[in-house]
Amino acid sequence: MIKSIIKGIGHYVPENVVTNDDLSKLMTTNDEWITERTGIKERHHRKNRNDSDETTSYLGFKASEKALKMAGLTSKDIDFIVFATLSPDYYFPGCGVLLQEKLGCDTIGALDVRNQCSGFVYAMSVANAFIKAGQYKNILVVGAEVHSFGLDFSDEGRGVSVIFGDGAGAVILSASEDEKAGDILAFNMHSEGKHAEELCTKFPGSKFGWSDRMRLEPENVTNEEVYPIMNGNFVFKHAVTRFPETMNEALKSAGKTVDDLDMFIPHQANLRIAQFVQKKFNLPDEKVFNNIQKYGNTTAASIPIALSEAIEQGKIKRGDLVLLSAFGSGFTWGSILFEY
């Protein structure tokens, strides 16, 4: 039986650290206000918001180099790429092909996933299906974001802009027939598109494109039309409902219980959401990994960054049962349950 194992993992964030106090110089906010509402103390942004070199695909490339090194593989060993992001280098093409070029891979396929905060869960589920079908042997799965170039650092946009950071995480998912190896035991993916505009960026797009308007009357284009918008309370209420649902679904599908878990890693959207879920499932602190305090919400990158750090710090060991769960824009949500 073919298994899907995590053979290598790595993460990368820009060196530039932006604290809550730094943001207070750009907008009316303070460390206490941000920490109380989100749990975030700092995040990483590329040094220059308009830097055309430190792009999303570049962050993904740096994380991928680390994953390849851990796996003991080269770029020529990669059969396929799945790249999850909401902040691609270009509107098109996607980041997958740019990463293929940066790594020097052969002319392999590259698939882009646009499921925002749930992007990495979706990407891993797709890669797992390819592995289990015998289609590919080594798939590079990446979640990467550069949010800082597209945030509104004013009082009007502070409810969103204080949350997000830049970063990338990468996983090498490989085929194995070793009976002692780990495996992806269960996954699920869900969506509810009727809530799309509760958390979204309207431009650019075929519904709110307004290319002529922006060219002819840019003074009449509002911040709400071009920057991310979020109905925070609405998103929070749905997140704390969907997280337990997807977690229970994954555990039940694999014939496991929450007591069997060695580690739970939630998408790093808001520390208050993670704490709510932890309390609901009565999980001890040592079985939940959060790093939003120092990275903020890195969307598709948040779970692989957290997973990489947890493994790096020895908090996840081979044979451990790990649950990854996410909820975000779309709305989309889902979980991956695996033995590491």
Beta strands, then each sheet from edge to edge (+ up, - down):
strand 1: 3-12
strand 2: 17-19
strand 3: 42-44
strand 4: 80-84
strand 5: 109-113
strand 6: 138-145
strand 7: 167-176
strand 8: 183-191
strand 9: 199-200
strand 10: 229-230
strand 11: 263-266
strand 12: 321-328
strand 13: 332-339
sheet 1: 1+ 7- 6+ 4+ 5+
sheet 2: 2+ 3-
sheet 3: 8+ 13- 12+ 11+
sheet 4: 9+ 10-
end
